[in-house]
Structure formats: structure tokens, C-alpha cells
Amino acid sequence: VGFGSHEADPYHKKTMIEAYENHNNSVRSYFTNRPNDFLELNLSEPMAYQKLLEFLNSDVVDGNFPWENRS
């Protein structure tokens, strides 16, 4: 059992949310002095794919993330 959860309730919602938020805050804090090495994306934003390509110094194309295995 990890992330501060207890054996009796390993998926306790509040505990899991706190662990998730703490992890995200730790990652953001780590990259505070290295902003060019970190990209945080909201994949539902219309320009997320273009932001990723720019971050990777790749050719920016119009469109969305490729979607494979549609079924």
C-alpha cells in the first residue's frame, strides 16, 4: 500500500487526491528554475498538440493529437 493510503482502504479518495496534488506540486517546484525543461499540458485544450510540438522543437502542424486504434 502506498501514497499514504491504508490497507483497509487503499483507494481512499481524499488520500489519493492529496498524493496526486502533492506529486504535481513537487514536479512543478523541481522545474521552477528550469522552465524550458518542463511542459504542462491540458490535453483538452485546442492548441495542446501544437504546444507539445513547439516544446519538442518539432515542425508545428495544424490538427490534433494523432489517434490510433480507433474502435
C-alpha positions in Angstrom: 0.0 0.0 0.0 1.5 3.3 -1.0 0.8 7.1 -1.3 -0.2 7.3 2.4 -3.2 5.0 2.0 -4.2 2.4 4.5 -4.5 -1.3 4.0 -8.2 -1.2 4.9 -9.0 1.5 2.3 -6.1 1.6 -0.2 -8.1 3.8 -2.7 -9.4 6.4 -0.2 -10.4 9.3 -2.4 -9.1 12.1 -0.3 -5.8 10.4 0.3 -5.3 9.7 -3.4 -6.2 13.3 -4.4 -3.7 14.6 -1.8 -1.0 12.3 -3.1 -1.7 13.4 -6.7 -1.7 17.1 -5.9 1.5 16.7 -3.8 3.3 14.9 -6.6 2.2 17.6 -9.1 3.4 20.4 -6.8 6.7 18.6 -6.3 7.3 18.3 -10.0 6.4 21.9 -10.6 8.7 23.0 -7.8 11.6 21.0 -9.2 11.3 22.7 -12.5 10.9 26.2 -11.1 14.5 27.1 -12.1 14.3 25.2 -15.3 11.1 26.4 -17.1 12.4 25.5 -20.5 12.7 21.8 -19.5 9.1 21.4 -18.4 5.8 21.4 -20.2 2.5 21.0 -18.5 -0.4 20.3 -20.9 -4.1 20.2 -20.7 -4.8 17.7 -23.4 -8.4 19.0 -23.9 -7.1 22.5 -24.9 -7.4 23.1 -28.7 -3.7 24.1 -29.0 -2.2 21.4 -26.8 -0.8 19.4 -29.7 0.9 22.5 -31.2 2.3 23.4 -27.7 3.8 19.9 -27.5 5.4 20.1 -30.9 6.8 23.6 -30.2 8.3 22.3 -26.9 9.9 19.4 -28.7 11.3 21.8 -31.4 9.3 19.8 -34.0 7.5 21.1 -37.0 4.3 22.6 -36.0 1.3 21.2 -37.9 -2.3 22.1 -37.8 -4.5 19.5 -36.2 -4.8 17.5 -33.1 -3.0 14.6 -31.5 -2.9 11.5 -33.7 -5.4 9.0 -32.7 -4.6 5.4 -33.4 -6.6 2.2 -32.8 -10.0 4.0 -33.0 -12.6 1.5 -32.2 
